[in-house]
Amino acid sequence: MIKLAASDIDGTLVPEGTNELNADIYEVIRRLQEKGVLFAAASGRHYSSMRYLFNEIADDIFFVTENGSCVLKNDRIISVTYIPAETAEAIVRYLHSRGETEIILSTPETLYTESPRKEFQDGLRALHIHLKVVPDLLPYCKKTNKIAVYRQENPEELEEELQKRFGEALNVVKAGTCWIDCMDKTADKGIALRRLQETLHITKAETMAFGDNCNDIGMIKQAGESYAVANAHPALKAAARYVAPSYREDGVLRTLKEKVLAEDGK
């Protein structure tokens, strides 16, 4: 019997980088809770953006944020994994040396950027992120759980370089089309899901998970009932047990209704 359902957001529940969430998810989650099934939203997004997206039921669900580096419920941190300060400073200095300007640095409370580009700032604010623009990110490296860079042209090249330089200390993943996320080596959606399972005394077999990209692989492997949506990356499809319809067809909602809620005829 499923006791915990976890879902990625961008590319799984909504079109990437949007707030276009089908409002039916609120009622589905309420019905899951009536059956004793908990729900966790899992994303590379900052907590402030995720909480806005699920505002109607935000106090009733778990948030696996920043690709697993911080887990919260009711504004309370359940677990957080920070990047060592010296490593965070090294990443920021390296990105500066490359001329990268679209950099963000996350803390559980706030997301910081030094990018002067208004379009970049507006894009982040459109996701209802608690954003603070600062002249330099280096002073904020002492307490950060994620550093990410936005790269429209050939993000794979930057991902490869970051892996070469920092891969022993960091979990470097491509999140979405243009984002490269860097977290501590022990931070991952799968590790966060495992810790949540341990806290809630829920087993892998009692867990269902949905995802679309390679940063979801750890989470998919930590769930007994694992689904890649139809638009997922081939590597994610290879890791998942099943394929659900894409976000365009509300695949997560349909699967939850058919596989969990329909079990008792509801």
Buried (B, 14 or more C-beta within 10 A) or exposed (E): EBBBBBBBBBBBBBEBBEEEBEEEBBEBBEBBBEBEBBBBBBBBBBBBBBBBBBEBBBEBBBBBBBBBBBBBBEEEBBBBBBBBEEBBBBBBEBBBEEEBBBBBBBBBBBBBBBBEEEEBBEBBEEBBBBBEEEEEBBEBBBBBBBBBBBBEEEBEEBBBBBBEBBEEBBBBBBBBBBBBBBBBBEBBBBBBBBBBBEEBEBEBEBBBBBBBBBBBBBBBBBBEBBBBBBBBBEEBBEBBEEBBBBBEEBBBBEBBBEBBBEEEEE
